[in-house]
Amino acid sequence: MPPPDGLLTPLAPAEELLVRAASRTVNGEFSFDVVLQTDPAAPLSNLSLTFPGFTTAVAPVALPDGGFRLRGRLTHAGFHALAVSAEHAGRRITGRDYFLAAESAPVRAEHEAGYYVFLGCGDYPIITGRETHPLAAWTLAQWKALVEWMGAHGMNRLWTLVNGYTLAYPSRLYPQLRDRHARNVHDNFLRELIDHGHAHGVQTYLMFATDGHARDFSRANPEAARLNAEGQPCHHFGLALEHPLTRRYIFDILDEVLELYPNADGVAVHPTESDPDRFNPESLAAYRDATGRDLRLDPLQVRRAWHNRAFACFLREFGARCHRHNPALDLVMANCWWQDEHVETYRAELPSQWRVAVWHYAWKEKSATRWPIYRWTEMFGPARILYVPTSQSYLYPTDPALVMDRHIGTDRLVSTAAALGVRNTVYFAGWDIATEAARQLDALLVRHPTGGPVRALYEDYFAARTAALSHSS
């Protein structure tokens, strides 16, 4: 589920002050320098530092070659943002940066935390115009190294997309749909990877795109492609859920995958990202059978309510089929935009073993609001909700202003979920895995969100951090 276009538009001017340190990940006492970004040797004066959680017993030291050096320590593990200002050439200039205070020893996961990745192309081609991506070519050794790192850093979930535009496993029933770039198609290592994950405390969930993102199948079977009111195929390669070919395809894939990987721990379902409205003959007939009315004549909201009930009923059948393979499988539905106004339908229709993974990327938002996670949590309870905030590697920007907006914004998102009692978090990595420092940041944000009143985090993030850390001391 890619974020909307323009998410990486600069949100603030470039930082004028630069924070220099040996490492952003610290243990105990450390030091850092504050210098002018464009001229590190330039003199600075009247330094002001806002750094919640940072303590020091010594005053900043002016460096002979420009700037200041500060020494101290961070009192709490986690992500720590700072704001700094100083005078230069008669004007006040500012900067922001961050440090990570790591735990002194490997940690056990207290909550579900991890990454959702693509074994094949997923919907990567529509995002970039390229057919494949780095993760599709990863070897078993690379995946094993990742789950070993995750297990050592308190991250215990790996979600893997097994279908989508292509099939990322060696399908026997649909060999023409196999992803020719996916290493798992050629080596079929996923079963071994799942066992390796178990040895390191990491559970693997198999993600299925159901009636959406079915590019190659819909091209081979155009009669199953979802049609809009004008009779044209919809965006995102959606399928008509009522068409018999669609249902056979979905359940064939489910059966094949669960037979290939019986050691999987859970199944996650990705609803279509297309508009759920569909006007295929099979859908029109199903609607008339259920309501006695013509789908084409009813208002949008009436149609949308029926589409949501139809998908919820489909999931009951899908979940029962999963449990015929393995009664212990955990079941998760990821929400999509067209479901968020129909939470009550899913609460009424989904069996109690189903949980919901709620997506929200918008770290750029500058004010608190009642995002969909509020509605889903109120209706299902926090124990049945997982959160999917931003995390794609291409959303780890390099512009200093964007870096800080991304990291502070993600803390706000995770803290919003935590304030609602939702502590299970799966980051969408998709087609690339970020650097170790970025993964460390993700792991620390899950374990140590700022928390506190959500609105305060948007009104004055640094003041909210100071209050939260003071309260936890």
C-alpha positions in Angstrom: 0.0 0.0 0.0 2.1 2.9 -1.2 1.7 6.4 0.4 0.2 9.2 -1.7 2.3 11.0 -4.2 4.3 14.0 -2.8 4.9 12.5 0.6 8.6 13.5 0.3 7.9 17.1 -0.4 10.2 19.2 1.9 8.3 20.2 5.0 10.8 22.6 6.5 13.9 24.6 5.4 17.2 22.8 5.5 18.9 22.8 8.9 21.5 25.5 9.3 23.2 24.0 12.3 24.9 20.6 12.0 25.2 18.1 14.8 28.4 15.9 14.5 29.0 12.8 16.5 30.9 9.5 16.2 27.6 7.6 16.2 23.9 8.2 16.4 23.5 5.1 18.5 24.9 5.7 22.0 25.3 3.8 25.3 25.9 5.8 28.4 27.8 9.1 28.1 28.7 10.6 24.8 29.6 13.9 23.2 28.6 15.8 20.1 29.5 19.0 18.3 27.2 21.7 17.0 28.6 23.7 14.0 27.4 25.8 11.2 26.3 23.6 8.3 27.9 25.7 5.6 31.1 26.6 7.5 32.0 24.3 10.4 34.8 26.7 11.4 32.5 29.7 11.8 32.1 31.1 15.3 28.8 30.6 17.2 27.5 32.2 20.4 24.6 32.0 22.8 23.9 28.3 22.2 20.5 27.0 23.3 19.7 23.3 23.4 16.3 21.5 23.7 17.1 17.9 24.2 14.6 16.0 26.4 16.2 13.1 28.3 19.7 14.5 27.9 21.6 15.3 31.1 25.0 17.0 31.5 27.0 18.3 34.4 29.3 20.5 32.3 28.6 23.6 30.2 29.0 23.5 26.4 32.6 24.1 25.4 33.4 26.5 22.5 35.7 24.8 20.1 38.8 26.7 18.8 37.9 25.8 15.2 34.2 26.8 15.5 31.1 25.6 17.1 30.4 24.0 20.5 31.0 20.6 22.1 28.5 19.1 24.5 29.0 16.1 26.8 26.3 14.2 28.7 24.2 11.1 28.7 20.7 10.0 27.7 18.7 8.7 30.6 16.1 6.5 28.7 16.5 4.0 25.9 14.8 5.0 22.7 14.6 7.7 20.0 15.7 11.1 21.2 15.2 14.3 19.1 17.0 17.5 19.8 16.6 21.2 18.7 19.4 23.6 18.9 19.9 27.3 18.1 22.8 29.7 18.2 23.8 33.2 17.1 25.9 33.7 14.0 26.7 36.9 12.1 24.0 38.8 14.1 21.1 36.4 13.5 19.7 33.3 15.3 20.0 30.0 13.4 18.6 26.6 14.2 19.0 22.9 13.7 17.5 19.6 14.7 18.9 16.1 15.0 18.5 12.9 16.9 20.3 10.1 18.8 19.3 6.5 19.6 19.9 5.3 23.1 20.1 1.5 22.8 19.5 -1.1 25.5 22.7 -2.4 27.0 21.9 -6.0 26.0 19.7 -7.8 23.4 16.1 -7.5 24.3 13.1 -9.8 24.2 10.1 -8.6 22.3 7.3 -7.5 24.6 4.9 -6.9 21.7 4.5 -8.0 18.1 7.0 -5.9 16.0 8.6 -6.5 12.6 8.5 -5.9 8.9 6.1 -6.6 6.0 8.2 -7.4 2.8 7.6 -8.5 -0.8 9.1 -11.9 -1.9 8.1 -11.0 -5.5 7.4 -7.8 -7.2 4.2 -7.1 -5.3 2.9 -3.8 -6.7 6.4 -2.4 -7.1 6.0 -1.9 -10.9 3.2 0.5 -10.6 5.2 2.6 -8.1 8.5 2.8 -10.0 7.9 1.4 -13.5 10.5 -1.3 -12.9 9.5 -4.9 -12.7 11.6 -6.1 -9.8 13.4 -4.8 -6.7 16.3 -5.8 -4.4 14.4 -8.0 -1.9 13.0 -10.3 -4.6 16.6 -11.4 -5.3 17.7 -11.9 -1.7 19.2 -15.2 -1.0 18.2 -17.5 1.9 21.4 -16.4 3.7 20.4 -12.7 3.5 16.9 -13.5 4.9 18.4 -15.6 7.7 20.7 -12.7 8.6 17.7 -10.4 8.8 15.7 -12.6 11.1 18.7 -13.1 13.3 19.1 -9.4 13.6 15.4 -9.0 14.3 15.4 -11.6 17.0 18.3 -9.9 18.7 16.6 -6.5 18.6 13.1 -7.3 19.9 11.4 -7.7 16.5 9.5 -10.9 16.3 7.3 -10.8 13.1 8.2 -11.1 9.4 5.2 -10.8 7.0 5.9 -12.0 3.5 3.8 -11.2 0.4 3.5 -14.4 -1.6 1.3 -13.2 -4.5 0.1 -10.0 -6.1 1.0 -9.0 -9.6 2.9 -12.3 -9.8 3.3 -15.4 -7.7 6.4 -15.4 -5.5 6.5 -19.2 -5.0 6.8 -22.1 -7.4 3.1 -22.5 -8.2 2.2 -25.8 -9.7 -1.3 -24.7 -10.7 -0.4 -21.4 -12.2 3.2 -21.8 -13.5 2.7 -19.0 -16.0 2.2 -16.5 -13.2 5.4 -17.3 -11.4 7.6 -14.3 -10.7 10.7 -14.9 -12.9 12.8 -12.5 -10.7 11.8 -13.9 -7.3 14.5 -16.0 -5.7 11.9 -18.0 -3.7 10.4 -19.2 -7.0 13.7 -20.7 -8.0 15.1 -21.8 -4.6 11.8 -22.2 -2.7 13.6 -21.4 0.6 10.6 -19.9 2.5 9.9 -23.1 4.5 13.5 -23.2 5.7 13.4 -19.5 6.5 10.3 -19.9 8.6 12.1 -22.6 10.7 15.2 -20.4 11.0 13.0 -17.6 12.2 11.5 -19.8 14.9 15.0 -20.6 16.2 15.5 -16.8 16.7 12.1 -16.0 18.1 10.6 -14.6 14.8 7.2 -15.8 13.5 6.4 -15.6 9.8 3.0 -14.6 8.4 2.0 -15.2 4.8 0.4 -12.2 3.2 -2.2 -12.8 0.4 -3.5 -10.1 -2.0 -7.0 -11.4 -2.5 -9.2 -9.5 -5.1 -6.7 -6.8 -5.9 -3.2 -6.4 -7.4 -3.8 -9.4 -9.6 -2.0 -8.1 -12.7 -0.9 -11.2 -14.5 -4.0 -13.2 -13.6 -6.4 -10.5 -14.7 -4.5 -10.2 -18.0 -4.8 -14.0 -18.6 -8.4 -14.0 -17.5 -10.0 -10.7 -18.5 -13.5 -11.9 -17.8 -12.6 -12.0 -14.0 -11.2 -8.4 -14.0 -13.3 -6.0 -12.0 -15.4 -3.7 -14.2 -16.5 -0.1 -13.4 -19.9 1.4 -14.3 -18.6 2.0 -17.8 -17.6 -1.6 -18.3 -13.9 -0.8 -18.1 -11.3 -2.7 -16.0 -10.6 -0.8 -12.7 -7.3 0.4 -11.4 -4.9 -1.7 -9.4 -5.8 -4.9 -11.4 -8.8 -5.7 -9.2 -10.9 -8.8 -9.6 -14.6 -9.4 -9.3 -15.0 -11.3 -6.1 -18.2 -12.9 -7.3 -16.7 -14.4 -10.5 -16.0 -18.1 -10.1 -12.5 -17.8 -11.7 -11.6 -15.2 -9.0 -12.7 -17.5 -6.2 -11.0 -20.5 -7.6 -7.8 -18.5 -8.1 -7.8 -17.1 -4.6 -8.4 -20.5 -2.9 -6.0 -22.4 -5.2 -3.2 -20.1 -4.2 -4.2 -20.3 -0.5 -4.1 -24.1 -0.7 -0.9 -24.3 -2.6 0.9 -21.9 -0.3 -0.3 -23.5 3.0 0.7 -26.9 1.6 4.2 -25.6 0.7 4.7 -23.8 4.0 2.8 -25.6 6.7 5.1 -24.2 9.4 3.9 -20.6 8.9 2.5 -18.9 12.0 -0.2 -16.8 10.5 -2.0 -15.5 7.4 -2.6 -11.9 6.6 -5.1 -10.7 4.0 -4.6 -7.6 1.8 -8.0 -6.3 0.5 -8.2 -4.7 -2.9 -7.0 -1.1 -3.1 -9.3 -0.5 -6.1 -12.6 1.1 -5.6 -14.7 -1.9 -4.4 -17.6 -0.9 -6.7 -17.9 -3.6 -9.4 -20.4 -4.0 -12.1 -19.6 -7.4 -13.5 -22.6 -9.6 -14.5 -21.8 -12.0 -11.6 -21.7 -9.1 -9.1 -25.0 -7.6 -10.4 -26.6 -11.0 -10.1 -25.3 -11.5 -6.5 -26.5 -8.1 -5.5 -30.0 -8.7 -6.9 -30.2 -12.1 -5.1 -29.2 -10.5 -1.8 -31.3 -7.3 -2.0 -33.8 -7.6 -4.8 -32.5 -4.4 -6.3 -30.3 -3.3 -9.2 -26.8 -2.4 -8.0 -26.5 0.2 -10.8 -29.4 2.2 -9.4 -28.5 2.3 -5.7 -26.5 5.2 -4.1 -22.8 4.8 -3.6 -23.0 4.4 0.2 -25.6 1.6 -0.1 -23.4 -0.2 -2.7 -20.3 0.3 -0.5 -22.0 -1.2 2.5 -22.9 -4.3 0.5 -19.3 -4.6 -0.9 -18.0 -4.5 2.7 -20.5 -7.2 3.9 -19.5 -9.3 0.9 -15.8 -9.1 1.7 -16.4 -9.8 5.4 -18.4 -12.9 4.4 -15.6 -13.9 2.0 -13.1 -13.7 4.9 -15.2 -16.0 7.0 -14.8 -18.6 4.3 -11.2 -17.8 3.7 -10.4 -18.1 7.5 -12.2 -21.4 7.7 -10.1 -22.8 4.8 -6.9 -21.6 6.5 -7.9 -23.4 9.7 -8.6 -26.6 7.8 -4.9 -26.6 6.9 -3.7 -25.5 10.3 -6.1 -24.7 13.2 -3.4 -22.7 15.0 -2.9 -20.1 12.2 -3.3 -16.5 13.4 -5.6 -14.6 11.0 -5.2 -10.9 10.2 -7.0 -8.6 7.8 -5.2 -5.4 6.7 -7.7 -2.6 6.3 -8.1 -0.4 3.2 -9.6 3.1 2.7 -13.0 1.8 1.6 -13.5 -0.2 4.7 -12.9 2.5 7.3 -16.5 3.8 7.3 -17.8 0.3 7.8 -16.0 -0.9 10.9 -19.2 -2.1 12.5 -19.8 -4.5 9.6 -16.5 -6.3 10.3 -17.1 -6.3 14.0 -20.4 -8.1 13.4 -19.3 -10.4 10.6 -15.7 -11.5 11.4 -15.1 -14.4 13.8 -13.3 -13.4 17.0 -10.0 -15.0 15.9 -9.6 -12.4 13.2 -7.5 -9.3 14.0 -7.1 -6.1 12.0 -3.8 -4.4 10.8 -4.6 -0.7 10.5 -2.5 1.3 8.0 -1.5 4.9 8.3 1.5 6.5 6.7 1.1 10.2 7.3 4.1 11.2 9.3 3.9 14.6 7.6 0.7 15.5 9.4 1.0 18.5 11.7 -2.1 18.2 13.8 -3.8 15.4 15.7 -7.1 13.9 14.4 -9.2 10.8 14.8 -7.5 8.6 12.2 -9.1 5.3 11.3 -7.1 3.5 14.1 -9.5 5.1 16.6 -12.6 3.6 15.0 -11.0 0.2 14.6 -9.7 0.1 18.1 -12.9 1.3 19.7 -14.9 -1.4 17.8 -12.4 -4.4 18.1 -10.4 -3.5 21.3 -6.7 -2.9 21.3 -5.7 -6.6 21.6 -7.2 -7.3 18.1 -5.5 -4.4 16.4 -2.0 -4.1 14.9 -0.6 -0.9 13.5 1.2 -0.4 10.2 3.0 3.0 10.2 5.4 4.3 7.7 8.7 2.5 7.2 9.7 1.9 3.5 13.4 2.4 3.0 12.7 5.2 0.4 10.9 7.0 3.3 14.2 7.3 5.1 15.1 10.6 3.4 18.5 12.3 3.5 17.4 15.9 3.7 18.0 16.9 7.4 14.6 18.6 7.7 12.8 15.6 6.2 14.8 13.2 8.3 13.5 14.9 11.5 9.9 15.2 10.2 9.9 11.5 9.3 11.3 10.3 12.7 9.3 12.7 14.8 6.2 11.9 12.7 6.7 8.2 13.1 7.0 8.6 16.9 3.8 10.5 16.9 2.1 7.7 14.9 3.4 4.9 17.2 2.6 7.0 20.3 -1.0 7.5 19.0 -1.4 3.8 18.8 0.2 3.3 22.2 -2.2 5.8 23.7 -5.1 3.7 22.5 -3.5 0.6 23.9 -2.2 -0.8 20.6 1.4 -1.9 21.0 1.7 -4.4 18.1 3.4 -2.8 15.2 4.4 -4.1 11.7 6.3 -1.7 9.5 5.8 -1.8 5.8 9.2 -2.3 4.2 7.9 -3.6 0.9 10.8 -3.9 -1.5 13.9 -2.9 0.4 15.3 -3.2 3.9 16.8 -0.1 5.4 20.1 0.3 7.0 20.8 -1.2 10.4 20.7 2.2 12.1 17.2 2.8 10.6 16.0 -0.6 11.7 17.3 0.1 15.1 15.3 3.3 15.1 12.1 1.4 14.1 12.7 -1.2 16.9 13.3 1.5 19.5 10.2 3.5 18.5 8.0 0.4 19.0 9.4 -0.3 22.5 9.8 3.3 23.7 7.2 5.6 22.1 6.9 9.0 23.7 3.3 8.4 24.6 1.3 10.8 26.7 -1.6 12.9 25.4 -1.5 12.6 21.6 -2.6 16.2 20.9 0.4 17.5 22.9 2.8 15.7 20.6 1.5 17.7 17.7 1.2 21.1 19.5 4.8 21.0 20.9 6.6 17.8 20.4 9.7 18.7 22.5 7.6 19.9 25.4 5.5 16.7 25.3 8.8 14.6 25.2 10.1 16.5 28.3 6.8 16.0 30.2 6.7 12.3 29.3 10.3 11.6 30.2 9.9 13.5 33.5 6.8 11.5 34.3 8.6 8.2 33.7 11.7 9.0 35.8 
